[in-house]
C-alpha cells in the first residue's frame, strides 16, 4: 500500500508533488501496517478535497472523526451539481454542510422547485440575468426572496411574470434598485416586500402596484415612503389588507397620519402603532381580544388565507426587526421595551425555523450598545428575562438544528453580560446546555457557546458550575481542535477568554492544568497570529500563574516548553492588549524563583526594558504590567543590575510620573528594588529619579506607592551611593547635585513617616508603653498591602543597619518599614521575623527604642517591632 501511494502521489512523471504528509507516510517501513485513522486532520481534509461528493460522503461514514472532518467548511465552499441528480432528498442531506457555500453550479431545470430564499446576507453578485434564469428554470416557483441585489431590471421581473404563473410571494429586500413598473406585471402576486430597498420611484409604485389584483400584503419597511403614497395605495388597491412600514422615517414624522385609524379598512403597521393590535384587527374574532395573535392562532387555522397572511407577517416583521436591531438606531428604546421584545419572543415560538433563528439573532443584537466594550442595555436585557425569554432561548439551544443552536447561544451569551440574566440562565439549567453546545462539531455553534461561557464565567458564583458541567474540558478540547485549523480565530479567542476567567479561580485553575489547558494555551500563544487570541491566551496564562501560593500552576506554566519565549515574543506585539496580558503573565511568573531566572536567561531583561521604554503613552494597564514585570524580575539583585545596565531606569522613572495609582505602585516597587544596588541608585539620581520619587512619596493617592518611594529614597541616601560616587566607579555628570538631592529626599521621607504620627497617641504610648496604646498606633500606621511584600535577608539587614544610621530620618524610616513587615497576621510576617531573629536584630531594636536623641516615632515604631517579634516567638513556642 505504501509503495502504491508513493508512485501515485509523490511522483507524477518526473515532477515531485509537495505533499509533506503523504511523503511522511511513504517513509514507513513497508512491513508496517498503515493505520489510516491516525492520519493528521489536515491530511484527511486534503484527501477529501480530491473526492467527489458521493465518495466524500461514503468515506466520511467510516468513523466519527472522519465524519466530523468531512463537514469541514473548506470542503463545501463550492458545489458542482451538474454530474449528479439533485432532488429534495439530496438538497436535504447537503444543506447542513453548505452554510459557507460561495459557488453553486447546476444544469438541470428544477421544474418542481417552489421556493427560493437567498439571504439574509447581501447577495450583491447575483445579477438580473440570474433572476431571469431562475424564472425560466423554475416555472412552478411560488416564493422568491433575495437580499441585497444591486439591481433587478425589467427583463428579469417580466421573465418572472411570464414563466412563473404561480408566483405569489416576492421579496426583493435591501436592494439598490428594483424596476417598479414591471413588478406591476406580476399579476399573481399576493405578497410583496421591498423593505430596505433604495431609489424607489414612489409615483410609479402608486400607479402600478395598486392595480395588482391579488395583492394582500405589502412591506415597505425601512424605506422613504410618504403618507401620500400610502394613502394612494390604500385607495387604489382593492384587496390590500396590510401595509407594513416599520422604521419609515418620513412616514413616522407625520404623527397625525399614523394615528388615524381610518385607512379604508386596511391595517398600517409602523413603529409608533400597536402592531399586535393592528394585526389582530385582521381577524374578526380577535378584534376585542388582547391576545397575541401569533401565539393564539386557533381562529386563523380555520382560514387558510388569513393563516398565510400571518406567516408572511412573521417573516417580514422578524426580518425588519433584525435589520433595525443591527442598525442600533437611537430613539427606539420605547419601541423595544413596549412591543419589540414581545414580538421577538413571539417569533421565537414560530413553527418556522428561519423566523425563530432571525428572532434569536435580533435578541442577541438589540441588547448590545457597544460591542467593543461588551456594553448592553440593562432595560432590554431584563425585559427579555421578565417575559420568559431565557427559557425560550434555552429551548431553542436544545434544538437539533445547528442554526437555532448558534443564534440562541449568541443571544444567551450577550444577555448574560447582565448579572440578573446570568443568574436566570444558571437557575434554568442553562450552563449545562451551553457546555453541551461547546462540544458541537459545528464551528459557529461552538464559537457562540464558548462566548456564552466566557460571559457567564465573569461571575464568581458560576465558575464552579461550569467546571462541574464539564465546561473546562470542553473549552480545552475546543482549543486543541481549532488551533490546528484555519478560520477558527473566533472560537479560539472565546474559548481562551472563558478559560482565562475560570483560571482566576483556584480550584478551576487546577482543573485547567489537569486537562491539558496549559499546553493548549501555550500553543495558542506561540502559534496564533490573531491579536484577540494572543491576548486571551496570555491572560489565561497570567491567571494560571497567579496562584503560586496555593497550587503548582505558576511553576508548571514556566516549565511548559516554549511558554516563556512565547510570552516574551508577545511583549513585542503592536497590539497594546496583547502586550499588557503578556507582561502580566511574566510578572506573575516572576514570583517563582526558577521562572524568574528562566525569564532572564531567555533575554527577558532586554524584552521587558524595551516594553517599558515603549509604553509611556500607552494605556495605564499596560504601563502597570510593564513596570510590574520589571519589579518581579528585579527581585534578584543580578537581574536588578542587568535592568540598570540595559537602560531600565529611565523608563521606570517616566512611568513613576504617570497619573495612575496602579502605575505608581509598580514603578515605585521596581525602583525600590533597583535602588538596593548602589550603582543603580546613582543611575536613578543621574536620570532625574529623585524628583519623581519625591512626587510619589508626597503626592500619590496610593499609600503603597508613597511607602516604596520612601524606601527607595532611603536606599539611595543611606551612604552606599556616596561610596560609589567617591570611588569613581561611575562618572557623575556635573549637573548632578548629590547633596541637594539628599536633602530633598530626606525632607520628604520625614514628611511621609510623620503622616502616620499622632502626637497625642505617641506621647501616651511613650508614657505607658501599654499594649493597647501600641496596638492603636500599629493599626493607624498599618499599610494593608505592605503585608504582601517579601524582603530578602540582605534587605532586612539593610533596614537594621539603618537603625544605627546617624540620620534620624533614616532611623524612623527603617523602624516604620520593619513595623510593616512584621505585623502579626501579615502574609510574610513570619518570614521577616525569622530573618530578624537570625540576624540578632533585637539588640539593635532595643537600642533604637531607648536612644535618647532618636525621634519619638523611631522609638515607638522600634518598640512595636520588638513586641511583634516577641508575639511571634510566643506563638511559635506554643505550637
LUMTI-552962 format. One record per residue (C-alpha): residue in one letter; x, y, z. Coordinates in pm, whole numbers, padded with zeros to 5 digits, always signed. Layout:
N
AXYZ ...
This chain:
879
X+00000+00000+00000 X+00277+00240+00087 X+00460+00182-00238 X+00147+00236-00446 X+00070+00561-00263 X+00426+00670-00328 X+00411+00604-00701 X+00071+00763-00745 X+00103+01070-00523 X+00466+01154-00464 X+00576+01137-00826 X+00375+01236-01125 X+00606+01173-01415 X+00929+01348-01319 X+00766+01620-01113 X+00758+01586-00735 X+00434+01693-00568 X+00482+01886-00244 X+00263+01690-00002 X+00456+01660+00325 X+00201+01440+00499 X+00199+01180+00220 X+00577+01184+00192 X+00596+01113+00564 X+00367+00813+00523 X+00580+00666+00245 X+00876+00670+00480 X+00714+00395+00687 X+00863+00052+00680 X+00677-00143+00411 X+00627-00425+00659 X+00428-00200+00895 X+00051-00181+00875 X-00068+00169+00788 X-00338+00296+01025 X-00540+00544+00817 X-00736+00660+01122 X-00417+00809+01266 X-00361+01047+00974 X-00338+01416+01071 X-00665+01607+01030 X-00520+01835+00763 X-00416+01532+00557 X-00763+01377+00578 X-00925+01704+00470 X-00681+01724+00179 X-00775+01372+00073 X-01146+01455+00098 X-01097+01758-00128 X-00984+01525-00407 X-01306+01321-00397 X-01647+01378-00548 X-01944+01436-00319 X-02064+01075-00318 X-01720+00931-00238 X-01660+01200+00020 X-01984+01113+00197 X-01904+00742+00180 X-01556+00789+00325 X-01690+01023+00594 X-01910+00743+00724 X-01602+00535+00814 X-01574+00672+01166 X-01692+00962+01380 X-01366+01154+01345 X-01379+01143+00966 X-01749+01226+00974 X-01671+01548+01159 X-01377+01626+00929 X-01595+01560+00626 X-01816+01851+00734 X-01525+02100+00738 X-01645+02429+00583 X-01346+02449+00348 X-01473+02137+00166 X-01812+02291+00095 X-01739+02639-00035 X-01811+02530-00393 X-02070+02284-00516 X-02091+02149-00872 X-02412+01952-00915 X-02401+01917-01293 X-02295+01549-01296 X-02545+01450-01024 X-02914+01408-00977 X-03026+01681-00743 X-03364+01630-00582 X-03523+01725-00250 X-03356+01434-00071 X-03012+01539-00196 X-03080+01901-00106 X-03184+01800+00245 X-02868+01595+00301 X-02636+01862+00163 X-02788+02170+00325 X-02627+02125+00671 X-02284+02117+00504 X-02331+02429+00294 X-02351+02711+00546 X-02040+02868+00385 X-02133+02792+00024 X-01987+03052-00212 X-02036+02898-00558 X-02309+02669-00691 X-02321+02518-01041 X-02607+02311-01185 X-02759+02233-01526 X-03096+02081-01460 X-03428+02259-01493 X-03578+02245-01144 X-03940+02238-01252 X-04063+02117-00913 X-03892+02393-00716 X-04146+02619-00544 X-03944+02828-00301 X-03608+03005-00330 X-03474+03220-00046 X-03124+03361-00056 X-03021+03577+00239 X-03036+03746+00481 X-02674+03829+00392 X-02641+04063+00097 X-02618+03890-00243 X-02452+04164-00443 X-02308+03923-00703 X-02649+03790-00807 X-02744+03966-01129 X-03069+04031-01311 X-02966+03760-01556 X-02956+03513-01266 X-03311+03612-01167 X-03418+03563-01529 X-03256+03216-01530 X-03449+03130-01214 X-03771+03233-01385 X-03703+03012-01686 X-03580+02709-01491 X-03838+02714-01213 X-04186+02754-01366 X-04364+02630-01051 X-04198+02888-00830 X-04433+03026-00566 X-04197+03223-00343 X-03878+03412-00425 X-03677+03605-00167 X-03335+03759-00235 X-03145+04017-00030 X-02906+04290-00135 X-02911+04267-00516 X-02757+04563-00694 X-03040+04585-00947 X-03343+04383-01056 X-03428+04513-01403 X-03746+04496-01605 X-03632+04199-01811 X-03581+03983-01501 X-03914+04076-01343 X-04105+04035-01669 X-03949+03689-01706 X-04090+03602-01363 X-04431+03733-01470 X-04421+03529-01791 X-04280+03194-01673 X-04386+03174-01306 X-04764+03190-01318 X-04795+03064-00958 X-04557+03321-00808 X-04744+03474-00513 X-04466+03600-00286 X-04166+03815-00386 X-03911+03970-00154 X-03652+04200-00311 X-03509+04323+00018 X-03228+04574+00077 X-03175+04611-00296 X-03024+04912-00467 X-03282+04937-00743 X-03592+04746-00849 X-03796+04818-01161 X-04124+04940-01015 X-04326+04930-01337 X-04254+04566-01426 X-04348+04449-01075 X-04699+04561-01163 X-04700+04292-01433 X-04666+04001-01185 X-05042+03963-01164 X-05027+03655-00941 X-04860+03842-00652 X-05029+03826-00311 X-04731+03938-00103 X-04452+04179-00193 X-04164+04308+00020 X-03919+04577-00086 X-03804+04653+00270 X-03479+04848+00285 X-03471+04894-00092 X-03346+05234-00207 X-03404+05451-00514 X-03773+05363-00537 X-03984+05587-00762 X-04293+05606-00544 X-04516+05767-00805 X-04468+05461-01026 X-04535+05238-00725 X-04871+05403-00660 X-04955+05389-01027 X-04872+05022-01095 X-04876+04823-00770 X-05219+04946-00672 X-05355+04760-00976 X-05218+04420-00871 X-05546+04225-00845 X-05447+03983-00570 X-05204+04190-00359 X-05287+04132+00008 X-04967+04229+00191 X-04707+04493+00108 X-04387+04551+00308 X-04211+04884+00256 X-04026+04893+00590 X-03706+05096+00617 X-03782+05297+00303 X-03864+05664+00247 X-04231+05612+00158 X-04451+05911+00234 X-04803+05936+00383 X-04937+06048+00044 X-04816+05730-00129 X-04960+05513+00149 X-05298+05685+00104 X-05288+05631-00271 X-05204+05261-00228 X-05482+05214+00024 X-05734+05381-00204 X-05629+05211-00529 X-05555+04856-00411 X-05877+04661-00382 X-05757+04353-00187 X-05468+04504+00010 X-05520+04420+00378 X-05194+04514+00549 X-04910+04752+00473 X-04601+04701+00687 X-04394+05021+00718 X-04159+04972+01013 X-03899+05244+01067 X-04003+05462+00774 X-03886+05799+00900 X-04078+06016+00652 X-04398+05835+00738 X-04333+05838+01114 X-04275+06214+01102 X-04648+06262+01027 X-04790+06153+01362 X-05142+06261+01264 X-05146+06027+00967 X-05003+05739+01171 X-05260+05779+01448 X-05551+05792+01202 X-05722+05454+01218 X-05944+05524+00919 X-05737+05365+00641 X-06035+05232+00441 X-06039+04916+00650 X-05674+04840+00582 X-05406+04796+00851 X-05093+05010+00869 X-04810+04869+01081 X-04546+05118+01195 X-04308+05162+01485 X-04547+05401+01661 X-04858+05187+01611 X-04974+04897+01826 X-04852+04624+01593 X-05014+04325+01763 X-05347+04506+01793 X-05330+04606+01429 X-05268+04250+01317 X-05546+04132+01545 X-05785+04362+01359 X-05736+04146+01051 X-05938+03878+01228 X-06299+03947+01319 X-06289+03701+01608 X-05998+03879+01779 X-06091+04243+01740 X-06183+04273+02106 X-05927+04024+02229 X-05590+04139+02361 X-05422+03804+02299 X-05104+03785+02094 X-05236+03660+01761 X-04902+03498+01673 X-04927+03277+01982 X-05302+03215+01963 X-05372+03127+01603 X-05667+02894+01655 X-05902+03115+01452 X-05653+03172+01173 X-05610+02797+01127 X-05969+02784+01010 X-05896+03033+00734 X-05608+02931+00509 X-05572+03277+00358 X-05553+03451+00695 X-05301+03196+00817 X-05098+03269+00506 X-05100+03639+00597 X-04975+03565+00948 X-04692+03350+00813 X-04590+03630+00579 X-04609+03889+00856 X-04388+03674+01079 X-04136+03658+00800 X-04123+04027+00706 X-04153+04174+01058 X-03885+03945+01200 X-03658+04040+00910 X-03712+04413+00963 X-03662+04385+01340 X-03332+04210+01275 X-03215+04484+01041 X-03334+04758+01280 X-03151+04592+01570 X-02832+04574+01364 X-02850+04946+01290 X-02878+05029+01663 X-03076+05341+01578 X-03135+05599+01853 X-03482+05682+01974 X-03621+05327+01961 X-03582+05235+02326 X-03955+05281+02397 X-04046+05065+02098 X-03818+04780+02209 X-03948+04787+02563 X-04317+04831+02476 X-04354+04583+02193 X-04031+04494+02010 X-03917+04247+02274 X-04260+04080+02290 X-04269+04046+01913 X-03927+03881+01903 X-04019+03640+02180 X-04339+03555+01990 X-04141+03482+01675 X-03909+03254+01871 X-04214+03029+01917 X-04294+03027+01547 X-04330+02698+01363 X-04087+02827+01101 X-03719+02773+01176 X-03600+03076+00978 X-03831+03306+01178 X-03711+03156+01507 X-03348+03193+01405 X-03396+03553+01292 X-03572+03643+01618 X-03292+03491+01826 X-03034+03683+01623 X-03227+04007+01675 X-03242+03942+02051 X-02868+03888+02052 X-02820+04215+01867 X-03072+04463+02003 X-02939+04447+02361 X-02584+04541+02258 X-02499+04909+02286 X-02123+04880+02244 X-01986+04554+02113 X-01623+04659+02160 X-01664+04711+02535 X-01935+04449+02593 X-02186+04712+02698 X-02552+04606+02686 X-02882+04779+02754 X-02996+04672+03101 X-03363+04753+03042 X-03385+04549+02723 X-03196+04255+02872 X-03422+04241+03175 X-03732+04279+02955 X-03628+03957+02778 X-03584+03787+03114 X-03920+03906+03252 X-04109+03767+02953 X-03956+03418+02999 X-03715+03481+02715 X-03438+03283+02883 X-03647+02964+02885 X-03739+03019+02521 X-03377+03070+02422 X-03266+02761+02611 X-03537+02560+02436 X-03401+02677+02101 X-03049+02595+02217 X-03165+02239+02288 X-03288+02206+01928 X-03111+01959+01699 X-03090+02231+01433 X-02747+02390+01437 X-02867+02726+01304 X-03101+02764+01600 X-02835+02641+01841 X-02587+02901+01717 X-02821+03200+01730 X-02974+03101+02065 X-02627+03060+02215 X-02528+03403+02081 X-02834+03563+02239 X-02772+03392+02573 X-02407+03499+02563 X-02490+03864+02504 X-02774+03876+02753 X-02564+03705+03020 X-02344+04014+03043 X-02624+04137+03267 X-02582+03986+03616 X-02955+03923+03665 X-02984+03744+03331 X-02675+03537+03407 X-02837+03427+03730 X-03155+03333+03545 X-02956+03133+03290 X-02784+02940+03568 X-03109+02877+03758 X-03279+02745+03443 X-03003+02488+03385 X-02851+02693+03106 X-02488+02627+03196 X-02509+02257+03112 X-02690+02345+02787 X-02416+02589+02684 X-02142+02342+02778 X-02307+02080+02560 X-02315+02322+02268 X-01946+02396+02324 X-01878+02033+02230 X-02052+02077+01894 X-01863+01984+01580 X-02014+02291+01414 X-01773+02581+01446 X-02041+02852+01465 X-02228+02670+01741 X-01910+02602+01937 X-01797+02963+01894 X-02118+03113+02028 X-02129+02861+02313 X-01771+02947+02407 X-01875+03312+02406 X-02158+03225+02643 X-01918+03051+02881 X-01683+03348+02854 X-01954+03590+02969 X-02100+03358+03232 X-01758+03286+03380 X-01720+03652+03471 X-01942+03577+03772 X-01751+03409+04052 X-02063+03215+04150 X-02082+03035+03814 X-01723+02920+03775 X-01776+02607+03984 X-02097+02520+03798 X-01919+02550+03463 X-01644+02320+03587 X-01895+02066+03725 X-02075+02061+03388 X-01751+01969+03211 X-01703+02316+03068 X-01328+02338+03131 X-01255+02016+02942 X-01487+02125+02661 X-01305+02458+02626 X-00961+02298+02625 X-01080+02049+02364 X-01206+02338+02151 X-00863+02499+02157 X-00691+02170+02077 X-00928+02112+01785 X-00946+02454+01623 X-00585+02559+01676 X-00499+02308+01403 X-00743+02459+01153 X-00769+02784+00964 X-01056+03023+01026 X-01105+02930+01388 X-00989+03258+01544 X-01334+03341+01679 X-01383+03016+01867 X-01023+03020+01991 X-01048+03374+02131 X-01371+03298+02312 X-01254+02965+02449 X-00929+03118+02573 X-01121+03411+02721 X-01350+03175+02911 X-01052+02975+03038 X-00885+03300+03145 X-01186+03385+03361 X-01206+03034+03503 X-00833+03024+03573 X-00876+03315+03812 X-01045+03068+04049 X-00803+02849+04242 X-00995+02521+04206 X-01080+02582+03842 X-00720+02669+03765 X-00611+02330+03894 X-00859+02160+03662 X-00747+02372+03367 X-00395+02240+03421 X-00508+01881+03481 X-00693+01855+03147 X-00404+01989+02938 X-00503+02355+02944 X-00152+02489+02998 X-00018+02315+02688 X-00320+02424+02481 X-00287+02788+02587 X+00088+02798+02532 X+00032+02652+02185 X-00211+02936+02112 X+00029+03198+02244 X+00308+03056+02027 X+00125+02990+01703 X-00177+03218+01670 X-00145+03532+01461 X-00474+03685+01577 X-00444+03963+01835 X-00760+03862+02021 X-00647+03501+02054 X-00300+03603+02170 X-00442+03844+02426 X-00680+03592+02582 X-00423+03311+02580 X-00174+03536+02760 X-00442+03648+03006 X-00530+03287+03081 X-00164+03201+03142 X-00134+03508+03367 X-00430+03395+03576 X-00299+03039+03597 X+00033+03174+03722 X-00135+03394+03984 X-00193+03105+04228 X+00167+03047+04324 X+00090+03012+04694 X-00197+02764+04658 X-00107+02534+04368 X+00177+02448+04135 X+00045+02615+03822 X+00291+02904+03837 X+00581+02665+03817 X+00403+02444+03564 X+00339+02731+03323 X+00703+02839+03343 X+00825+02488+03277 X+00594+02430+02980 X+00809+02415+02668 X+00807+02743+02480 X+00588+02929+02729 X+00835+03198+02836 X+00966+03251+02483 X+00611+03290+02355 X+00518+03545+02621 X+00837+03743+02567 X+00764+03747+02194 X+00414+03878+02263 X+00561+04175+02452 X+00679+04294+02108 X+00327+04285+01962 X+00195+04609+01810 X-00132+04548+01999 X-00148+04708+02344 X-00386+04445+02481 X-00155+04160+02382 X+00149+04331+02532 X-00040+04408+02851 X-00150+04050+02913 X+00190+03905+02819 X+00361+04143+03063 X+00106+04049+03329 X+00178+03681+03278 X+00555+03738+03306 X+00500+03946+03620 X+00307+03664+03786 X+00554+03402+03670 X+00845+03601+03813 X+00723+03525+04167 X+00868+03176+04121 X+01247+03176+04162 X+01310+02932+03877 X+01076+03114+03644 X+01236+03447+03728 X+01582+03325+03635 X+01449+03144+03327 X+01289+03467+03206 X+01619+03648+03249 X+01804+03369+03068 X+01561+03399+02776 X+01662+03766+02723 X+01369+03876+02935 X+01552+04177+03077 X+01607+04324+02731 X+01250+04249+02623 X+01088+04400+02932 X+01309+04709+02934 X+01215+04761+02569 X+00848+04720+02660 X+00869+04972+02944 X+01054+05214+02716 X+00779+05195+02453 X+00470+05238+02670 X+00497+05584+02824 X+00193+05691+02620 X+00012+05358+02637 X-00296+05264+02842 X-00242+05253+03218 X-00299+04878+03230 X-00002+04818+03002 X+00214+05064+03195 X+00127+04895+03524 X+00214+04547+03398 X+00532+04654+03218 X+00664+04810+03538 X+00529+04517+03739 X+00717+04263+03525 X+01041+04455+03585 X+00955+04474+03954 X+00917+04099+03968 X+01233+04036+03770 X+01436+04280+03983 X+01380+04076+04300 X+01707+03909+04205 X+01994+04154+04253 X+02171+04012+03947 X+01861+04087+03740 X+01834+04428+03905 X+02188+04513+03797 X+02114+04384+03446 X+01799+04600+03425 X+02002+04908+03521 X+02273+04819+03271 X+02015+04766+02990 X+01866+05112+03039 X+01571+05021+03258 X+01600+05319+03494 X+01477+05599+03261 X+01154+05425+03150 X+01070+05337+03511 X+01120+05699+03614 X+00893+05803+03328 X+00627+05557+03444 X+00662+05686+03801 X+00535+06019+03668 X+00213+05856+03545 X-00117+05990+03671 X-00247+05639+03753 X-00230+05499+04106 X-00164+05140+03994 X+00130+05251+03780 X+00269+05444+04078 X+00282+05123+04279 X+00458+04904+04025 X+00703+05172+03912 X+00797+05262+04269 X+00829+04895+04357 X+01067+04836+04067 X+01272+05146+04152 X+01286+05035+04517 X+01436+04702+04412 X+01679+04870+04171 X+01787+05126+04430 X+01916+04848+04657 X+02218+04832+04427 X+02437+05144+04476 X+02518+05160+04105 X+02151+05165+04016 X+02083+05417+04293 X+02334+05651+04136 X+02174+05597+03793 X+01837+05693+03939 X+01988+06016+04073 X+02161+06088+03742 X+01842+06029+03539 X+01636+06269+03747 X+01466+05999+03952 X+01477+06182+04284 X+01210+06441+04192 X+00992+06162+04051 X+01021+05955+04370 X+00970+06265+04584 X+00650+06335+04391 X+00524+05982+04457 X+00632+05991+04819 X+00446+06314+04885 X+00154+06315+04643 X+00046+05970+04527 X-00301+05855+04627 X-00156+05509+04688 X-00009+05455+05035 X+00192+05166+04893 X+00348+05387+04625 X+00435+05650+04885 X+00582+05381+05113 X+00800+05216+04848 X+00914+05552+04712 X+01028+05647+05061 X+01216+05317+05091 X+01380+05369+04752 X+01496+05716+04858 X+01623+05572+05187 X+01830+05312+04998 X+01970+05581+04773 X+02093+05804+05054 X+02191+05569+05338 X+02560+05616+05249 X+02629+05344+04993 X+02567+05568+04693 X+02822+05813+04832 X+03080+05533+04844 X+03028+05459+04473 X+03047+05828+04390 X+03367+05877+04589 X+03532+05567+04445 X+03484+05696+04092 X+03333+05364+03982 X+03067+05566+03797 X+03116+05904+03641 X+02877+06158+03785 X+02759+06428+03544 X+02848+06778+03653 X+02485+06884+03665 X+02402+06621+03930 X+02388+06767+04282 X+02403+06474+04526 X+02379+06691+04837 X+02076+06877+04708 X+01910+06551+04608 X+01983+06404+04950 X+01827+06698+05131 X+01517+06681+04912 X+01488+06306+04972 X+01534+06326+05349 X+01280+06604+05384 X+01015+06402+05203 X+01096+06074+05379 X+01049+06252+05710 X+00723+06407+05595 X+00597+06066+05482 X+00673+05900+05816 X+00519+06188+06007 X+00186+06139+05827 X+00149+05824+06038 X+00227+06003+06363 X-00039+06120+06603 X+00143+06330+06871 X-00118+06261+07138 X-00121+05885+07079 X+00259+05868+07061 X+00301+06065+07385 X+00055+05836+07562 X+00234+05529+07431 X+00575+05665+07532 X+00448+05724+07884 X+00278+05390+07944 X+00402+05150+07675 X+00071+04975+07733 X-00016+04705+07476 X-00343+04878+07391 X-00166+05205+07308 X+00090+05026+07088 X-00187+04833+06914 X-00372+05155+06839 X-00059+05306+06680 X+00002+04985+06482 X-00345+04985+06333 X-00323+05354+06246 X+00017+05313+06080 X-00062+04987+05903 X-00046+04985+05521 X-00258+04683+05438 X-00096+04593+05105 X+00255+04610+05254 X+00187+04276+05419 X+00229+04113+05078 X+00585+04239+05035 X+00858+03982+05090 X+01211+04101+05168 X+01534+03905+05146 X+01775+03866+05435 X+02004+04131+05290 X+01715+04376+05259 X+01604+04321+05617 X+01967+04354+05725 X+01990+04687+05548 X+01695+04826+05745 X+01851+04701+06067 X+02171+04883+05970 X+01968+05199+05906 X+01854+05187+06268 X+02216+05269+06358 X+02249+05538+06090 X+02333+05889+06218 X+02039+06023+06020 X+01736+06049+06246 X+01510+06040+05940 X+01656+05707+05825 X+01615+05564+06176 X+01245+05649+06174 X+01200+05519+05818 X+01373+05189+05897 X+01168+05133+06212 X+00847+05215+06021 X+00938+04970+05743 X+01018+04688+05987 X+00686+04753+06161 X+00501+04698+05831 X+00694+04377+05757 X+00632+04215+06096 X+00268+04293+06179 X+00114+03967+06307 X-00121+03809+06058 X+00052+03959+05756 X+00131+03717+05473 X+00510+03727+05510 X+00539+03838+05874 X+00678+03504+05998 X+00942+03507+05724 X+01057+03856+05820 X+01053+03779+06194 X+01272+03477+06131 X+01522+03688+05936 X+01531+03949+06212 X+01580+03690+06483 X+01858+03516+06289 X+02039+03847+06239 X+02025+03937+06612 X+01819+04247+06537 X+01653+04254+06881 X+01956+04420+07039 X+01962+04694+06773 X+01587+04747+06808 X+01616+04784+07185 X+01892+05037+07141 X+01682+05233+06891 X+01382+05222+07122 X+01592+05357+07410 X+01809+05607+07222 X+01788+05943+07392 X+01836+06152+07079 X+01612+05944+06849 X+01278+06083+06730 X+00975+05970+06926 X+00838+05799+06615 X+01154+05591+06572 X+01141+05483+06937 X+00775+05384+06931 X+00799+05205+06596 X+01108+05014+06715 X+00925+04918+07033 X+00631+04788+06830 X+00867+04578+06614 X+01018+04427+06930 X+00667+04349+07052 X+00588+04185+06718 X+00900+03967+06749 X+00804+03865+07100 X+00448+03789+06996 X+00561+03569+06706 X+00808+03392+06933 X+00532+03321+07185 X+00302+03187+06913 X+00579+02965+06772 X+00666+02816+07114 X+00300+02735+07181 X+00264+02532+06863 
